[in-house]
Amino acid sequence: MVDWRHGIALLFVTAFLLPMIKDAIQVWDQAEKEHDENCNPLLTGGIVDAELCSELENDSSAKFRTFSILSLAALLSAISGLALILPSGDGRYSHPPPGLR
């Protein structure tokens, strides 16, 4: 049976992931800035290297995926941990919604 200790462990996992998310978003932001500096025609004076832009775009996409996966993992572990910690009720005090009686 799953108990509150598993919930606390999942919350610790979430706390462990938060600094990793912060670092991942900074890395992704830096990749986006580098892409803009090299591929935005307004910033480069109209000269754009298509091959370099493609590489920078692929790099930025990979860093975004890393950030997204970490964020999703933290969200799921936080929700699961809270669901395991918070009381679920034993039915004595629960009432069905109106219209379902």
PyRosetta script that sets phi, psi and omega in degrees:
from pyrosetta import init, pose_from_sequence

init()
pose = pose_from_sequence("MVDWRHGIALLFVTAFLLPMIKDAIQVWDQAEKEHDENCNPLLTGGIVDAELCSELENDSSAKFRTFSILSLAALLSAISGLALILPSGDGRYSHPPPGLR")
pose.set_psi(1, 138.1)
pose.set_omega(1, 178.5)
pose.set_phi(2, -81.2)
pose.set_psi(2, 134.2)
pose.set_omega(2, -179.3)
pose.set_phi(3, -128.1)
pose.set_psi(3, -171.9)
pose.set_omega(3, -174.4)
pose.set_phi(4, -64.6)
pose.set_psi(4, -23.9)
pose.set_omega(4, 179.4)
pose.set_phi(5, -64.9)
pose.set_psi(5, -35.8)
pose.set_omega(5, 176.5)
pose.set_phi(6, -66.6)
pose.set_psi(6, -37.0)
pose.set_omega(6, 177.6)
pose.set_phi(7, -63.1)
pose.set_psi(7, -42.9)
pose.set_omega(7, 178.3)
pose.set_phi(8, -66.3)
pose.set_psi(8, -39.0)
pose.set_omega(8, 177.3)
pose.set_phi(9, -61.3)
pose.set_psi(9, -40.6)
pose.set_omega(9, 178.3)
pose.set_phi(10, -66.7)
pose.set_psi(10, -34.5)
pose.set_omega(10, 176.9)
pose.set_phi(11, -69.0)
pose.set_psi(11, -33.7)
pose.set_omega(11, 174.6)
pose.set_phi(12, -66.8)
pose.set_psi(12, -37.7)
pose.set_omega(12, 175.7)
pose.set_phi(13, -60.7)
pose.set_psi(13, -42.5)
pose.set_omega(13, 178.0)
pose.set_phi(14, -61.1)
pose.set_psi(14, -45.4)
pose.set_omega(14, 179.2)
pose.set_phi(15, -62.9)
pose.set_psi(15, -34.0)
pose.set_omega(15, 177.9)
pose.set_phi(16, -69.8)
pose.set_psi(16, -34.1)
pose.set_omega(16, -177.7)
pose.set_phi(17, -77.4)
pose.set_psi(17, -25.2)
pose.set_omega(17, -175.2)
pose.set_phi(18, -58.9)
pose.set_psi(18, -46.8)
pose.set_omega(18, 176.8)
pose.set_phi(19, -65.3)
pose.set_psi(19, -30.9)
pose.set_omega(19, 177.6)
pose.set_phi(20, -67.1)
pose.set_psi(20, -36.7)
pose.set_omega(20, 177.6)
pose.set_phi(21, -65.8)
pose.set_psi(21, -42.5)
pose.set_omega(21, 179.5)
pose.set_phi(22, -59.8)
pose.set_psi(22, -45.5)
pose.set_omega(22, 178.9)
pose.set_phi(23, -65.5)
pose.set_psi(23, -41.1)
pose.set_omega(23, -178.7)
pose.set_phi(24, -64.5)
pose.set_psi(24, -38.0)
pose.set_omega(24, -179.7)
pose.set_phi(25, -71.5)
pose.set_psi(25, -32.9)
pose.set_omega(25, 176.9)
pose.set_phi(26, -68.3)
pose.set_psi(26, -40.6)
pose.set_omega(26, 178.1)
pose.set_phi(27, -64.6)
pose.set_psi(27, -42.8)
pose.set_omega(27, 178.7)
pose.set_phi(28, -64.8)
pose.set_psi(28, -41.6)
pose.set_omega(28, 179.5)
pose.set_phi(29, -62.2)
pose.set_psi(29, -41.3)
pose.set_omega(29, 178.6)
pose.set_phi(30, -64.1)
pose.set_psi(30, -39.8)
pose.set_omega(30, 177.8)
pose.set_phi(31, -64.6)
pose.set_psi(31, -39.2)
pose.set_omega(31, 177.4)
pose.set_phi(32, -64.6)
pose.set_psi(32, -41.5)
pose.set_omega(32, 178.7)
pose.set_phi(33, -63.9)
pose.set_psi(33, -42.2)
pose.set_omega(33, 179.0)
pose.set_phi(34, -63.3)
pose.set_psi(34, -39.7)
pose.set_omega(34, 177.0)
pose.set_phi(35, -62.8)
pose.set_psi(35, -45.4)
pose.set_omega(35, 179.9)
pose.set_phi(36, -63.1)
pose.set_psi(36, -42.1)
pose.set_omega(36, -178.6)
pose.set_phi(37, -63.7)
pose.set_psi(37, -31.9)
pose.set_omega(37, -176.4)
pose.set_phi(38, -99.5)
pose.set_psi(38, -18.4)
pose.set_omega(38, -171.6)
pose.set_phi(39, -121.5)
pose.set_psi(39, -6.6)
pose.set_omega(39, 178.1)
pose.set_phi(40, -85.0)
pose.set_psi(40, 115.5)
pose.set_omega(40, -177.4)
pose.set_phi(41, -59.1)
pose.set_psi(41, -28.1)
pose.set_omega(41, 179.0)
pose.set_phi(42, -71.5)
pose.set_psi(42, -29.2)
pose.set_omega(42, -179.7)
pose.set_phi(43, -90.3)
pose.set_psi(43, -25.3)
pose.set_omega(43, -176.9)
pose.set_phi(44, -96.8)
pose.set_psi(44, -1.1)
pose.set_omega(44, -178.7)
pose.set_phi(45, 78.7)
pose.set_psi(45, 22.7)
pose.set_omega(45, 176.9)
pose.set_phi(46, 90.9)
pose.set_psi(46, -7.1)
pose.set_omega(46, -180.0)
pose.set_phi(47, -98.5)
pose.set_psi(47, 117.6)
pose.set_omega(47, -177.3)
pose.set_phi(48, -131.2)
pose.set_psi(48, 129.0)
pose.set_omega(48, 176.5)
pose.set_phi(49, -89.7)
pose.set_psi(49, 110.1)
pose.set_omega(49, -174.7)
pose.set_phi(50, -62.7)
pose.set_psi(50, -39.2)
pose.set_omega(50, -179.3)
pose.set_phi(51, -66.5)
pose.set_psi(51, -43.9)
pose.set_omega(51, 178.0)
pose.set_phi(52, -63.8)
pose.set_psi(52, -41.5)
pose.set_omega(52, 179.3)
pose.set_phi(53, -63.2)
pose.set_psi(53, -39.1)
pose.set_omega(53, 178.2)
pose.set_phi(54, -64.2)
pose.set_psi(54, -43.8)
pose.set_omega(54, 177.8)
pose.set_phi(55, -63.0)
pose.set_psi(55, -43.7)
pose.set_omega(55, -179.7)
pose.set_phi(56, -65.7)
pose.set_psi(56, -36.7)
pose.set_omega(56, 178.6)
pose.set_phi(57, -67.6)
pose.set_psi(57, -41.4)
pose.set_omega(57, 177.1)
pose.set_phi(58, -64.0)
pose.set_psi(58, -40.6)
pose.set_omega(58, 178.4)
pose.set_phi(59, -64.0)
pose.set_psi(59, -44.0)
pose.set_omega(59, 179.2)
pose.set_phi(60, -64.4)
pose.set_psi(60, -39.9)
pose.set_omega(60, 178.7)
pose.set_phi(61, -64.1)
pose.set_psi(61, -40.9)
pose.set_omega(61, 178.5)
pose.set_phi(62, -64.1)
pose.set_psi(62, -39.6)
pose.set_omega(62, 179.8)
pose.set_phi(63, -70.5)
pose.set_psi(63, -33.9)
pose.set_omega(63, 175.1)
pose.set_phi(64, -66.2)
pose.set_psi(64, -40.8)
pose.set_omega(64, 177.7)
pose.set_phi(65, -61.2)
pose.set_psi(65, -41.3)
pose.set_omega(65, 177.7)
pose.set_phi(66, -60.2)
pose.set_psi(66, -47.6)
pose.set_omega(66, 178.1)
pose.set_phi(67, -60.2)
pose.set_psi(67, -43.3)
pose.set_omega(67, -178.3)
pose.set_phi(68, -64.8)
pose.set_psi(68, -42.6)
pose.set_omega(68, -179.5)
pose.set_phi(69, -65.8)
pose.set_psi(69, -43.3)
pose.set_omega(69, 178.0)
pose.set_phi(70, -63.0)
pose.set_psi(70, -42.1)
pose.set_omega(70, 180.0)
pose.set_phi(71, -64.6)
pose.set_psi(71, -43.0)
pose.set_omega(71, 179.4)
pose.set_phi(72, -64.7)
pose.set_psi(72, -42.1)
pose.set_omega(72, 179.1)
pose.set_phi(73, -62.7)
pose.set_psi(73, -41.9)
pose.set_omega(73, 179.3)
pose.set_phi(74, -66.4)
pose.set_psi(74, -41.8)
pose.set_omega(74, 179.6)
pose.set_phi(75, -63.4)
pose.set_psi(75, -46.7)
pose.set_omega(75, -179.8)
pose.set_phi(76, -65.2)
pose.set_psi(76, -40.6)
pose.set_omega(76, 179.7)
pose.set_phi(77, -69.4)
pose.set_psi(77, -35.2)
pose.set_omega(77, 178.3)
pose.set_phi(78, -67.2)
pose.set_psi(78, -46.2)
pose.set_omega(78, -179.8)
pose.set_phi(79, -65.2)
pose.set_psi(79, -43.3)
pose.set_omega(79, 179.5)
pose.set_phi(80, -64.6)
pose.set_psi(80, -42.1)
pose.set_omega(80, 178.8)
pose.set_phi(81, -62.6)
pose.set_psi(81, -43.9)
pose.set_omega(81, 178.2)
pose.set_phi(82, -66.2)
pose.set_psi(82, -37.5)
pose.set_omega(82, 178.7)
pose.set_phi(83, -63.7)
pose.set_psi(83, -33.3)
pose.set_omega(83, 179.7)
pose.set_phi(84, -79.3)
pose.set_psi(84, -27.8)
pose.set_omega(84, -177.5)
pose.set_phi(85, -84.2)
pose.set_psi(85, -43.8)
pose.set_omega(85, -175.9)
pose.set_phi(86, -69.5)
pose.set_psi(86, 145.3)
pose.set_omega(86, -179.3)
pose.set_phi(87, -65.8)
pose.set_psi(87, 143.3)
pose.set_omega(87, -178.4)
pose.set_phi(88, -98.5)
pose.set_psi(88, -10.9)
pose.set_omega(88, -178.5)
pose.set_phi(89, 86.4)
pose.set_psi(89, 151.4)
pose.set_omega(89, -177.6)
pose.set_phi(90, -111.1)
pose.set_psi(90, 5.8)
pose.set_omega(90, 176.9)
pose.set_phi(91, 96.1)
pose.set_psi(91, -18.3)
pose.set_omega(91, -178.1)
pose.set_phi(92, -67.5)
pose.set_psi(92, -35.5)
pose.set_omega(92, -175.4)
pose.set_phi(93, -107.7)
pose.set_psi(93, 2.5)
pose.set_omega(93, -179.2)
pose.set_phi(94, -85.9)
pose.set_psi(94, 142.3)
pose.set_omega(94, 178.8)
pose.set_phi(95, -124.0)
pose.set_psi(95, 139.7)
pose.set_omega(95, 177.3)
pose.set_phi(96, -69.0)
pose.set_psi(96, 154.2)
pose.set_omega(96, 178.0)
pose.set_phi(97, -63.1)
pose.set_psi(97, 155.7)
pose.set_omega(97, 179.1)
pose.set_phi(98, -57.3)
pose.set_psi(98, 140.9)
pose.set_omega(98, 178.1)
pose.set_phi(99, 95.6)
pose.set_psi(99, -11.2)
pose.set_omega(99, -179.1)
pose.set_phi(100, -109.9)
pose.set_psi(100, 15.0)
pose.set_omega(100, -177.4)
pose.set_phi(101, -83.2)
pose.dump_pdb("model.pdb")
